[in-house]
Amino acid sequence: MSQRFTHANEVIAMAPLSDDGSLFRKQQVSINHSSELQYDFMLLNGNEFHFIRDLALLRDDAELSEFKELILRRLKEESVN
């Protein structure tokens, strides 16, 4: 069963992606001024990627996990190129 988020801090606490060092060298997760969850990555090749999702669309941990999987897939695609 999914855990509903009641505060943005709960989202931030669960938001960072795990990596063994094979995808990115830097990751920053924040809530921007538009109340969106923002991921900023620097890949090993130096390219930067940014992902944004409205907090209203991340109501629970299942929705956050889905978004994180989408980000991981995209980062893996870019690391191959």
PyMOL Python script that loads the backbone (N, CA, C, O; Angstrom):
from pymol import cmd

cmd.read_pdbstr("""\
ATOM      1  N   MET A   1       0.837  -1.181   0.000  1.00  0.00           N
ATOM      2  CA  MET A   1       0.000   0.000   0.000  1.00  0.00           C
ATOM      3  C   MET A   1       0.882   1.244   0.000  1.00  0.00           C
ATOM      4  O   MET A   1       1.902   1.294   0.687  1.00  0.00           O
ATOM      5  N   SER A   2       0.486   2.226  -0.761  1.00  0.00           N
ATOM      6  CA  SER A   2       1.261   3.452  -0.890  1.00  0.00           C
ATOM      7  C   SER A   2       1.094   4.359   0.318  1.00  0.00           C
ATOM      8  O   SER A   2       0.035   4.425   0.942  1.00  0.00           O
ATOM      9  N   GLN A   3       2.179   5.052   0.619  1.00  0.00           N
ATOM     10  CA  GLN A   3       2.160   6.034   1.706  1.00  0.00           C
ATOM     11  C   GLN A   3       1.925   7.413   1.105  1.00  0.00           C
ATOM     12  O   GLN A   3       2.697   7.863   0.258  1.00  0.00           O
ATOM     13  N   ARG A   4       0.853   8.089   1.543  1.00  0.00           N
ATOM     14  CA  ARG A   4       0.551   9.438   1.048  1.00  0.00           C
ATOM     15  C   ARG A   4       1.489  10.446   1.699  1.00  0.00           C
ATOM     16  O   ARG A   4       1.819  10.343   2.881  1.00  0.00           O
ATOM     17  N   PHE A   5       1.906  11.417   0.904  1.00  0.00           N
ATOM     18  CA  PHE A   5       2.736  12.489   1.416  1.00  0.00           C
ATOM     19  C   PHE A   5       1.849  13.580   2.013  1.00  0.00           C
ATOM     20  O   PHE A   5       0.824  13.942   1.437  1.00  0.00           O
ATOM     21  N   THR A   6       2.248  14.092   3.157  1.00  0.00           N
ATOM     22  CA  THR A   6       1.504  15.175   3.787  1.00  0.00           C
ATOM     23  C   THR A   6       2.288  16.487   3.776  1.00  0.00           C
ATOM     24  O   THR A   6       1.740  17.542   4.093  1.00  0.00           O
ATOM     25  N   HIS A   7       3.568  16.420   3.410  1.00  0.00           N
ATOM     26  CA  HIS A   7       4.404  17.615   3.405  1.00  0.00           C
ATOM     27  C   HIS A   7       5.515  17.451   2.368  1.00  0.00           C
ATOM     28  O   HIS A   7       5.959  16.333   2.105  1.00  0.00           O
ATOM     29  N   ALA A   8       5.961  18.555   1.785  1.00  0.00           N
ATOM     30  CA  ALA A   8       7.014  18.520   0.771  1.00  0.00           C
ATOM     31  C   ALA A   8       8.303  17.904   1.306  1.00  0.00           C
ATOM     32  O   ALA A   8       9.048  17.280   0.551  1.00  0.00           O
ATOM     33  N   ASN A   9       8.571  18.070   2.587  1.00  0.00           N
ATOM     34  CA  ASN A   9       9.781  17.488   3.176  1.00  0.00           C
ATOM     35  C   ASN A   9       9.800  15.970   3.079  1.00  0.00           C
ATOM     36  O   ASN A   9      10.870  15.372   2.963  1.00  0.00           O
ATOM     37  N   GLU A  10       8.638  15.343   3.123  1.00  0.00           N
ATOM     38  CA  GLU A  10       8.555  13.893   2.972  1.00  0.00           C
ATOM     39  C   GLU A  10       8.970  13.473   1.565  1.00  0.00           C
ATOM     40  O   GLU A  10       9.635  12.454   1.379  1.00  0.00           O
ATOM     41  N   VAL A  11       8.569  14.270   0.580  1.00  0.00           N
ATOM     42  CA  VAL A  11       8.937  13.983  -0.807  1.00  0.00           C
ATOM     43  C   VAL A  11      10.445  14.119  -0.977  1.00  0.00           C
ATOM     44  O   VAL A  11      11.091  13.240  -1.548  1.00  0.00           O
ATOM     45  N   ILE A  12      11.000  15.210  -0.488  1.00  0.00           N
ATOM     46  CA  ILE A  12      12.444  15.455  -0.584  1.00  0.00           C
ATOM     47  C   ILE A  12      13.244  14.331   0.078  1.00  0.00           C
ATOM     48  O   ILE A  12      14.270  13.903  -0.451  1.00  0.00           O
ATOM     49  N   ALA A  13      12.780  13.860   1.219  1.00  0.00           N
ATOM     50  CA  ALA A  13      13.500  12.810   1.941  1.00  0.00           C
ATOM     51  C   ALA A  13      13.588  11.516   1.127  1.00  0.00           C
ATOM     52  O   ALA A  13      14.573  10.784   1.223  1.00  0.00           O
ATOM     53  N   MET A  14      12.567  11.242   0.336  1.00  0.00           N
ATOM     54  CA  MET A  14      12.532   9.996  -0.440  1.00  0.00           C
ATOM     55  C   MET A  14      12.978  10.177  -1.892  1.00  0.00           C
ATOM     56  O   MET A  14      13.072   9.199  -2.633  1.00  0.00           O
ATOM     57  N   ALA A  15      13.248  11.394  -2.300  1.00  0.00           N
ATOM     58  CA  ALA A  15      13.482  11.693  -3.708  1.00  0.00           C
ATOM     59  C   ALA A  15      14.840  11.281  -4.276  1.00  0.00           C
ATOM     60  O   ALA A  15      14.888  10.870  -5.435  1.00  0.00           O
ATOM     61  N   PRO A  16      15.942  11.364  -3.535  1.00  0.00           N
ATOM     62  CA  PRO A  16      17.239  11.078  -4.174  1.00  0.00           C
ATOM     63  C   PRO A  16      17.304   9.683  -4.802  1.00  0.00           C
ATOM     64  O   PRO A  16      16.765   8.708  -4.278  1.00  0.00           O
ATOM     65  N   LEU A  17      17.981   9.635  -5.936  1.00  0.00           N
ATOM     66  CA  LEU A  17      18.177   8.369  -6.636  1.00  0.00           C
ATOM     67  C   LEU A  17      19.444   7.690  -6.145  1.00  0.00           C
ATOM     68  O   LEU A  17      20.437   8.349  -5.837  1.00  0.00           O
ATOM     69  N   SER A  18      19.399   6.394  -6.079  1.00  0.00           N
ATOM     70  CA  SER A  18      20.582   5.610  -5.738  1.00  0.00           C
ATOM     71  C   SER A  18      21.381   5.357  -7.006  1.00  0.00           C
ATOM     72  O   SER A  18      20.814   5.092  -8.066  1.00  0.00           O
ATOM     73  N   ASP A  19      22.686   5.440  -6.892  1.00  0.00           N
ATOM     74  CA  ASP A  19      23.549   5.172  -8.033  1.00  0.00           C
ATOM     75  C   ASP A  19      24.874   4.647  -7.515  1.00  0.00           C
ATOM     76  O   ASP A  19      25.381   5.102  -6.489  1.00  0.00           O
ATOM     77  N   ASP A  20      25.422   3.695  -8.230  1.00  0.00           N
ATOM     78  CA  ASP A  20      26.712   3.124  -7.843  1.00  0.00           C
ATOM     79  C   ASP A  20      27.881   3.889  -8.473  1.00  0.00           C
ATOM     80  O   ASP A  20      29.023   3.429  -8.446  1.00  0.00           O
ATOM     81  N   GLY A  21      27.582   5.051  -9.033  1.00  0.00           N
ATOM     82  CA  GLY A  21      28.612   5.850  -9.674  1.00  0.00           C
ATOM     83  C   GLY A  21      28.709   5.621 -11.169  1.00  0.00           C
ATOM     84  O   GLY A  21      29.591   6.176 -11.823  1.00  0.00           O
ATOM     85  N   SER A  22      27.817   4.814 -11.720  1.00  0.00           N
ATOM     86  CA  SER A  22      27.890   4.489 -13.142  1.00  0.00           C
ATOM     87  C   SER A  22      27.024   5.404 -14.016  1.00  0.00           C
ATOM     88  O   SER A  22      27.148   5.368 -15.240  1.00  0.00           O
ATOM     89  N   LEU A  23      26.155   6.219 -13.419  1.00  0.00           N
ATOM     90  CA  LEU A  23      25.264   7.082 -14.203  1.00  0.00           C
ATOM     91  C   LEU A  23      25.587   8.564 -14.080  1.00  0.00           C
ATOM     92  O   LEU A  23      25.648   9.269 -15.088  1.00  0.00           O
ATOM     93  N   PHE A  24      25.792   9.037 -12.875  1.00  0.00           N
ATOM     94  CA  PHE A  24      26.003  10.471 -12.691  1.00  0.00           C
ATOM     95  C   PHE A  24      27.024  10.734 -11.608  1.00  0.00           C
ATOM     96  O   PHE A  24      27.253   9.918 -10.715  1.00  0.00           O
ATOM     97  N   ARG A  25      27.635  11.916 -11.719  1.00  0.00           N
ATOM     98  CA  ARG A  25      28.629  12.288 -10.700  1.00  0.00           C
ATOM     99  C   ARG A  25      28.062  13.260  -9.690  1.00  0.00           C
ATOM    100  O   ARG A  25      28.617  13.422  -8.604  1.00  0.00           O
ATOM    101  N   LYS A  26      26.946  13.919 -10.041  1.00  0.00           N
ATOM    102  CA  LYS A  26      26.353  14.886  -9.115  1.00  0.00           C
ATOM    103  C   LYS A  26      24.837  14.855  -9.260  1.00  0.00           C
ATOM    104  O   LYS A  26      24.301  14.755 -10.363  1.00  0.00           O
ATOM    105  N   GLN A  27      24.159  14.942  -8.116  1.00  0.00           N
ATOM    106  CA  GLN A  27      22.697  14.962  -8.081  1.00  0.00           C
ATOM    107  C   GLN A  27      22.265  15.995  -7.043  1.00  0.00           C
ATOM    108  O   GLN A  27      22.786  16.039  -5.929  1.00  0.00           O
ATOM    109  N   GLN A  28      21.301  16.822  -7.437  1.00  0.00           N
ATOM    110  CA  GLN A  28      20.703  17.752  -6.485  1.00  0.00           C
ATOM    111  C   GLN A  28      19.192  17.666  -6.632  1.00  0.00           C
ATOM    112  O   GLN A  28      18.660  17.692  -7.742  1.00  0.00           O
ATOM    113  N   VAL A  29      18.511  17.564  -5.501  1.00  0.00           N
ATOM    114  CA  VAL A  29      17.054  17.491  -5.497  1.00  0.00           C
ATOM    115  C   VAL A  29      16.539  18.635  -4.640  1.00  0.00           C
ATOM    116  O   VAL A  29      17.019  18.860  -3.528  1.00  0.00           O
ATOM    117  N   SER A  30      15.549  19.360  -5.173  1.00  0.00           N
ATOM    118  CA  SER A  30      15.017  20.511  -4.434  1.00  0.00           C
ATOM    119  C   SER A  30      13.562  20.746  -4.804  1.00  0.00           C
ATOM    120  O   SER A  30      13.037  20.167  -5.755  1.00  0.00           O
ATOM    121  N   ILE A  31      12.930  21.609  -4.027  1.00  0.00           N
ATOM    122  CA  ILE A  31      11.600  22.123  -4.358  1.00  0.00           C
ATOM    123  C   ILE A  31      11.828  23.534  -4.869  1.00  0.00           C
ATOM    124  O   ILE A  31      12.368  24.375  -4.151  1.00  0.00           O
ATOM    125  N   ASN A  32      11.423  23.799  -6.100  1.00  0.00           N
ATOM    126  CA  ASN A  32      11.655  25.130  -6.660  1.00  0.00           C
ATOM    127  C   ASN A  32      10.543  26.101  -6.266  1.00  0.00           C
ATOM    128  O   ASN A  32       9.619  25.743  -5.535  1.00  0.00           O
ATOM    129  N   HIS A  33      10.647  27.335  -6.761  1.00  0.00           N
ATOM    130  CA  HIS A  33       9.701  28.396  -6.389  1.00  0.00           C
ATOM    131  C   HIS A  33       8.293  28.166  -6.922  1.00  0.00           C
ATOM    132  O   HIS A  33       7.352  28.833  -6.492  1.00  0.00           O
ATOM    133  N   SER A  34       8.143  27.239  -7.844  1.00  0.00           N
ATOM    134  CA  SER A  34       6.822  26.920  -8.405  1.00  0.00           C
ATOM    135  C   SER A  34       6.208  25.691  -7.754  1.00  0.00           C
ATOM    136  O   SER A  34       5.262  25.112  -8.287  1.00  0.00           O
ATOM    137  N   SER A  35       6.741  25.289  -6.603  1.00  0.00           N
ATOM    138  CA  SER A  35       6.269  24.096  -5.889  1.00  0.00           C
ATOM    139  C   SER A  35       6.381  22.836  -6.744  1.00  0.00           C
ATOM    140  O   SER A  35       5.465  22.016  -6.807  1.00  0.00           O
ATOM    141  N   GLU A  36       7.522  22.714  -7.393  1.00  0.00           N
ATOM    142  CA  GLU A  36       7.816  21.538  -8.203  1.00  0.00           C
ATOM    143  C   GLU A  36       9.046  20.840  -7.632  1.00  0.00           C
ATOM    144  O   GLU A  36       9.963  21.481  -7.118  1.00  0.00           O
ATOM    145  N   LEU A  37       9.043  19.527  -7.734  1.00  0.00           N
ATOM    146  CA  LEU A  37      10.223  18.747  -7.383  1.00  0.00           C
ATOM    147  C   LEU A  37      11.176  18.842  -8.563  1.00  0.00           C
ATOM    148  O   LEU A  37      10.801  18.549  -9.698  1.00  0.00           O
ATOM    149  N   GLN A  38      12.407  19.252  -8.293  1.00  0.00           N
ATOM    150  CA  GLN A  38      13.384  19.438  -9.356  1.00  0.00           C
ATOM    151  C   GLN A  38      14.627  18.606  -9.088  1.00  0.00           C
ATOM    152  O   GLN A  38      15.224  18.669  -8.014  1.00  0.00           O
ATOM    153  N   TYR A  39      14.998  17.828 -10.091  1.00  0.00           N
ATOM    154  CA  TYR A  39      16.231  17.039 -10.062  1.00  0.00           C
ATOM    155  C   TYR A  39      17.218  17.685 -11.024  1.00  0.00           C
ATOM    156  O   TYR A  39      16.865  18.026 -12.153  1.00  0.00           O
ATOM    157  N   ASP A  40      18.446  17.848 -10.576  1.00  0.00           N
ATOM    158  CA  ASP A  40      19.524  18.338 -11.427  1.00  0.00           C
ATOM    159  C   ASP A  40      20.660  17.321 -11.357  1.00  0.00           C
ATOM    160  O   ASP A  40      21.123  16.968 -10.273  1.00  0.00           O
ATOM    161  N   PHE A  41      21.098  16.857 -12.516  1.00  0.00           N
ATOM    162  CA  PHE A  41      22.149  15.843 -12.595  1.00  0.00           C
ATOM    163  C   PHE A  41      23.292  16.320 -13.466  1.00  0.00           C
ATOM    164  O   PHE A  41      23.081  17.033 -14.448  1.00  0.00           O
ATOM    165  N   MET A  42      24.503  15.927 -13.106  1.00  0.00           N
ATOM    166  CA  MET A  42      25.649  16.031 -13.992  1.00  0.00           C
ATOM    167  C   MET A  42      26.093  14.600 -14.254  1.00  0.00           C
ATOM    168  O   MET A  42      26.469  13.865 -13.341  1.00  0.00           O
ATOM    169  N   LEU A  43      26.039  14.227 -15.526  1.00  0.00           N
ATOM    170  CA  LEU A  43      26.434  12.878 -15.914  1.00  0.00           C
ATOM    171  C   LEU A  43      27.946  12.755 -15.939  1.00  0.00           C
ATOM    172  O   LEU A  43      28.665  13.753 -15.887  1.00  0.00           O
ATOM    173  N   LEU A  44      28.412  11.536 -16.018  1.00  0.00           N
ATOM    174  CA  LEU A  44      29.847  11.279 -16.044  1.00  0.00           C
ATOM    175  C   LEU A  44      30.521  11.917 -17.247  1.00  0.00           C
ATOM    176  O   LEU A  44      31.701  12.263 -17.185  1.00  0.00           O
ATOM    177  N   ASN A  45      29.776  12.078 -18.354  1.00  0.00           N
ATOM    178  CA  ASN A  45      30.335  12.697 -19.564  1.00  0.00           C
ATOM    179  C   ASN A  45      30.271  14.223 -19.521  1.00  0.00           C
ATOM    180  O   ASN A  45      30.667  14.883 -20.482  1.00  0.00           O
ATOM    181  N   GLY A  46      29.775  14.795 -18.412  1.00  0.00           N
ATOM    182  CA  GLY A  46      29.711  16.247 -18.257  1.00  0.00           C
ATOM    183  C   GLY A  46      28.392  16.872 -18.662  1.00  0.00           C
ATOM    184  O   GLY A  46      28.155  18.045 -18.373  1.00  0.00           O
ATOM    185  N   ASN A  47      27.525  16.117 -19.324  1.00  0.00           N
ATOM    186  CA  ASN A  47      26.213  16.651 -19.704  1.00  0.00           C
ATOM    187  C   ASN A  47      25.343  16.840 -18.471  1.00  0.00           C
ATOM    188  O   ASN A  47      25.416  16.072 -17.511  1.00  0.00           O
ATOM    189  N   GLU A  48      24.523  17.872 -18.521  1.00  0.00           N
ATOM    190  CA  GLU A  48      23.597  18.149 -17.427  1.00  0.00           C
ATOM    191  C   GLU A  48      22.178  17.813 -17.856  1.00  0.00           C
ATOM    192  O   GLU A  48      21.781  18.052 -18.996  1.00  0.00           O
ATOM    193  N   PHE A  49      21.416  17.249 -16.910  1.00  0.00           N
ATOM    194  CA  PHE A  49      20.019  16.939 -17.157  1.00  0.00           C
ATOM    195  C   PHE A  49      19.187  17.428 -15.990  1.00  0.00           C
ATOM    196  O   PHE A  49      19.616  17.384 -14.837  1.00  0.00           O
ATOM    197  N   HIS A  50      17.985  17.896 -16.310  1.00  0.00           N
ATOM    198  CA  HIS A  50      17.079  18.443 -15.307  1.00  0.00           C
ATOM    199  C   HIS A  50      15.700  17.826 -15.519  1.00  0.00           C
ATOM    200  O   HIS A  50      15.239  17.681 -16.651  1.00  0.00           O
ATOM    201  N   PHE A  51      15.058  17.470 -14.429  1.00  0.00           N
ATOM    202  CA  PHE A  51      13.717  16.892 -14.457  1.00  0.00           C
ATOM    203  C   PHE A  51      12.871  17.636 -13.443  1.00  0.00           C
ATOM    204  O   PHE A  51      13.316  17.916 -12.330  1.00  0.00           O
ATOM    205  N   ILE A  52      11.646  17.954 -13.838  1.00  0.00           N
ATOM    206  CA  ILE A  52      10.744  18.700 -12.952  1.00  0.00           C
ATOM    207  C   ILE A  52       9.385  18.021 -12.958  1.00  0.00           C
ATOM    208  O   ILE A  52       8.897  17.591 -14.003  1.00  0.00           O
ATOM    209  N   ARG A  53       8.784  17.929 -11.787  1.00  0.00           N
ATOM    210  CA  ARG A  53       7.425  17.384 -11.666  1.00  0.00           C
ATOM    211  C   ARG A  53       6.680  18.181 -10.603  1.00  0.00           C
ATOM    212  O   ARG A  53       7.206  18.423  -9.517  1.00  0.00           O
ATOM    213  N   ASP A  54       5.473  18.581 -10.915  1.00  0.00           N
ATOM    214  CA  ASP A  54       4.631  19.314  -9.968  1.00  0.00           C
ATOM    215  C   ASP A  54       4.372  18.450  -8.745  1.00  0.00           C
ATOM    216  O   ASP A  54       4.014  17.280  -8.871  1.00  0.00           O
ATOM    217  N   LEU A  55       4.553  19.025  -7.561  1.00  0.00           N
ATOM    218  CA  LEU A  55       4.326  18.268  -6.322  1.00  0.00           C
ATOM    219  C   LEU A  55       2.910  17.713  -6.232  1.00  0.00           C
ATOM    220  O   LEU A  55       2.696  16.656  -5.640  1.00  0.00           O
ATOM    221  N   ALA A  56       1.950  18.412  -6.810  1.00  0.00           N
ATOM    222  CA  ALA A  56       0.557  17.948  -6.774  1.00  0.00           C
ATOM    223  C   ALA A  56       0.389  16.612  -7.493  1.00  0.00           C
ATOM    224  O   ALA A  56      -0.568  15.883  -7.230  1.00  0.00           O
ATOM    225  N   LEU A  57       1.311  16.285  -8.401  1.00  0.00           N
ATOM    226  CA  LEU A  57       1.256  15.014  -9.130  1.00  0.00           C
ATOM    227  C   LEU A  57       1.973  13.887  -8.406  1.00  0.00           C
ATOM    228  O   LEU A  57       1.922  12.731  -8.827  1.00  0.00           O
ATOM    229  N   LEU A  58       2.638  14.232  -7.316  1.00  0.00           N
ATOM    230  CA  LEU A  58       3.382  13.239  -6.523  1.00  0.00           C
ATOM    231  C   LEU A  58       2.703  13.101  -5.163  1.00  0.00           C
ATOM    232  O   LEU A  58       3.228  13.538  -4.139  1.00  0.00           O
ATOM    233  N   ARG A  59       1.550  12.495  -5.180  1.00  0.00           N
ATOM    234  CA  ARG A  59       0.746  12.413  -3.954  1.00  0.00           C
ATOM    235  C   ARG A  59       1.203  11.323  -2.993  1.00  0.00           C
ATOM    236  O   ARG A  59       0.905  11.381  -1.799  1.00  0.00           O
ATOM    237  N   ASP A  60       1.929  10.324  -3.511  1.00  0.00           N
ATOM    238  CA  ASP A  60       2.348   9.223  -2.640  1.00  0.00           C
ATOM    239  C   ASP A  60       3.659   8.622  -3.138  1.00  0.00           C
ATOM    240  O   ASP A  60       4.165   8.995  -4.197  1.00  0.00           O
ATOM    241  N   ASP A  61       4.194   7.694  -2.364  1.00  0.00           N
ATOM    242  CA  ASP A  61       5.494   7.116  -2.696  1.00  0.00           C
ATOM    243  C   ASP A  61       5.464   6.306  -3.992  1.00  0.00           C
ATOM    244  O   ASP A  61       6.492   6.181  -4.657  1.00  0.00           O
ATOM    245  N   ALA A  62       4.324   5.762  -4.359  1.00  0.00           N
ATOM    246  CA  ALA A  62       4.221   5.008  -5.613  1.00  0.00           C
ATOM    247  C   ALA A  62       4.391   5.944  -6.811  1.00  0.00           C
ATOM    248  O   ALA A  62       5.072   5.593  -7.775  1.00  0.00           O
ATOM    249  N   GLU A  63       3.786   7.118  -6.763  1.00  0.00           N
ATOM    250  CA  GLU A  63       3.917   8.079  -7.855  1.00  0.00           C
ATOM    251  C   GLU A  63       5.338   8.628  -7.924  1.00  0.00           C
ATOM    252  O   GLU A  63       5.864   8.851  -9.014  1.00  0.00           O
ATOM    253  N   LEU A  64       5.958   8.844  -6.775  1.00  0.00           N
ATOM    254  CA  LEU A  64       7.354   9.288  -6.756  1.00  0.00           C
ATOM    255  C   LEU A  64       8.254   8.200  -7.337  1.00  0.00           C
ATOM    256  O   LEU A  64       9.156   8.505  -8.117  1.00  0.00           O
ATOM    257  N   SER A  65       8.030   6.954  -6.975  1.00  0.00           N
ATOM    258  CA  SER A  65       8.829   5.843  -7.504  1.00  0.00           C
ATOM    259  C   SER A  65       8.712   5.744  -9.017  1.00  0.00           C
ATOM    260  O   SER A  65       9.697   5.477  -9.705  1.00  0.00           O
ATOM    261  N   GLU A  66       7.513   5.958  -9.530  1.00  0.00           N
ATOM    262  CA  GLU A  66       7.293   5.935 -10.976  1.00  0.00           C
ATOM    263  C   GLU A  66       8.111   7.021 -11.665  1.00  0.00           C
ATOM    264  O   GLU A  66       8.739   6.778 -12.696  1.00  0.00           O
ATOM    265  N   PHE A  67       8.098   8.219 -11.089  1.00  0.00           N
ATOM    266  CA  PHE A  67       8.855   9.331 -11.649  1.00  0.00           C
ATOM    267  C   PHE A  67      10.355   9.040 -11.590  1.00  0.00           C
ATOM    268  O   PHE A  67      11.081   9.327 -12.542  1.00  0.00           O
ATOM    269  N   LYS A  68      10.814   8.476 -10.487  1.00  0.00           N
ATOM    270  CA  LYS A  68      12.230   8.138 -10.352  1.00  0.00           C
ATOM    271  C   LYS A  68      12.648   7.088 -11.379  1.00  0.00           C
ATOM    272  O   LYS A  68      13.753   7.166 -11.917  1.00  0.00           O
ATOM    273  N   GLU A  69      11.800   6.120 -11.658  1.00  0.00           N
ATOM    274  CA  GLU A  69      12.092   5.103 -12.672  1.00  0.00           C
ATOM    275  C   GLU A  69      12.198   5.726 -14.056  1.00  0.00           C
ATOM    276  O   GLU A  69      13.068   5.354 -14.843  1.00  0.00           O
ATOM    277  N   LEU A  70      11.314   6.675 -14.355  1.00  0.00           N
ATOM    278  CA  LEU A  70      11.369   7.390 -15.627  1.00  0.00           C
ATOM    279  C   LEU A  70      12.705   8.126 -15.747  1.00  0.00           C
ATOM    280  O   LEU A  70      13.340   8.085 -16.800  1.00  0.00           O
ATOM    281  N   ILE A  71      13.130   8.793 -14.683  1.00  0.00           N
ATOM    282  CA  ILE A  71      14.405   9.513 -14.676  1.00  0.00           C
ATOM    283  C   ILE A  71      15.564   8.542 -14.891  1.00  0.00           C
ATOM    284  O   ILE A  71      16.448   8.808 -15.705  1.00  0.00           O
ATOM    285  N   LEU A  72      15.570   7.438 -14.183  1.00  0.00           N
ATOM    286  CA  LEU A  72      16.642   6.451 -14.329  1.00  0.00           C
ATOM    287  C   LEU A  72      16.729   5.919 -15.756  1.00  0.00           C
ATOM    288  O   LEU A  72      17.823   5.781 -16.305  1.00  0.00           O
ATOM    289  N   ARG A  73      15.578   5.620 -16.357  1.00  0.00           N
ATOM    290  CA  ARG A  73      15.576   5.134 -17.746  1.00  0.00           C
ATOM    291  C   ARG A  73      16.199   6.172 -18.681  1.00  0.00           C
ATOM    292  O   ARG A  73      17.012   5.838 -19.543  1.00  0.00           O
ATOM    293  N   ARG A  74      15.808   7.427 -18.498  1.00  0.00           N
ATOM    294  CA  ARG A  74      16.332   8.508 -19.348  1.00  0.00           C
ATOM    295  C   ARG A  74      17.843   8.692 -19.147  1.00  0.00           C
ATOM    296  O   ARG A  74      18.582   8.866 -20.116  1.00  0.00           O
ATOM    297  N   LEU A  75      18.289   8.655 -17.910  1.00  0.00           N
ATOM    298  CA  LEU A  75      19.723   8.803 -17.632  1.00  0.00           C
ATOM    299  C   LEU A  75      20.520   7.634 -18.221  1.00  0.00           C
ATOM    300  O   LEU A  75      21.621   7.826 -18.736  1.00  0.00           O
ATOM    301  N   LYS A  76      19.958   6.425 -18.141  1.00  0.00           N
ATOM    302  CA  LYS A  76      20.637   5.256 -18.724  1.00  0.00           C
ATOM    303  C   LYS A  76      20.736   5.377 -20.236  1.00  0.00           C
ATOM    304  O   LYS A  76      21.754   5.017 -20.826  1.00  0.00           O
ATOM    305  N   GLU A  77      19.668   5.888 -20.870  1.00  0.00           N
ATOM    306  CA  GLU A  77      19.702   6.094 -22.315  1.00  0.00           C
ATOM    307  C   GLU A  77      20.804   7.088 -22.687  1.00  0.00           C
ATOM    308  O   GLU A  77      21.533   6.878 -23.656  1.00  0.00           O
ATOM    309  N   GLU A  78      20.919   8.149 -21.928  1.00  0.00           N
ATOM    310  CA  GLU A  78      21.913   9.178 -22.215  1.00  0.00           C
ATOM    311  C   GLU A  78      23.329   8.698 -21.938  1.00  0.00           C
ATOM    312  O   GLU A  78      24.266   9.127 -22.611  1.00  0.00           O
ATOM    313  N   SER A  79      23.497   7.830 -20.975  1.00  0.00           N
ATOM    314  CA  SER A  79      24.844   7.358 -20.643  1.00  0.00           C
ATOM    315  C   SER A  79      25.388   6.445 -21.735  1.00  0.00           C
ATOM    316  O   SER A  79      26.602   6.281 -21.855  1.00  0.00           O
ATOM    317  N   VAL A  80      24.503   5.849 -22.535  1.00  0.00           N
ATOM    318  CA  VAL A  80      24.905   4.974 -23.640  1.00  0.00           C
ATOM    319  C   VAL A  80      25.359   5.806 -24.829  1.00  0.00           C
ATOM    320  O   VAL A  80      26.254   5.397 -25.569  1.00  0.00           O
ATOM    321  N   ASN A  81      24.750   6.968 -25.019  1.00  0.00           N
ATOM    322  CA  ASN A  81      25.065   7.831 -26.183  1.00  0.00           C
ATOM    323  C   ASN A  81      26.362   8.568 -26.023  1.00  0.00           C
ATOM    324  O   ASN A  81      26.756   9.324 -26.910  1.00  0.00           O
TER     325      ASN A  81
END
""", "prot")
cmd.dss("prot")
cmd.show_as("cartoon", "prot")
cmd.util.cbc("prot")
cmd.orient("prot")
